[in-house]
Structures are given as structure tokens and as C-alpha cells.
Amino acid sequence: MRFSAIAITFFASVIAIGMSSCTQEYRCQCTIKYSGMAGLPDSSMNEYTIKDTKKKAQSLCKENSVTMDKNGVTTTETCQLF
């Protein structure tokens, strides 16, 4: 059975679209809050992109949500995927 050039191009396009649709660019936004001492800065924000599947990007983004204590200052970073 012979495939025409149009059929081959069509199937190649479908495969390429299917593979690329799994990986997208997502935005991870992290809010950083400080507490424990007077004069600390207000909250700040950090944002970066992740190019991966939604599930993996969600996981990578959430991994950056941490709370740290150092010298009486508590820093809480809460990250969300957009």
C-alpha cells in the first residue's frame, strides 16, 4: 500500500501536534512573606516559567513553596501555577 505525500504530511502533522500539546509553557508565581522582626520588607513576588506537562509543571512549582526560619525571621514562600 502506498501513501501519498499529502497523507504522510497529514500524519506527521498530527503526531507533531500531539507531542507538542503535552508540553506547554506555564508561569509559576511565588509570593514571599517575612515575619518575626520589625522593619522587614512587605511581601515580594518571584515569577518564572516552566516548560513541561501541566502535571509536572504543577509539581515543580509547588516544590518551591517553603517556610524557613533563620535568626528569628520566618520566610514563607507560597507558589502557584498559572
Secondary structure, 3 states (H helix, E strand, C coil): CCCCHHHHHHHHHHHHHHHHHHCEEEEEEEEEEEECCCCCCCCEEEEEEEEECHHHHHHHHHCCCEEEEECCEEEEEEEEEC
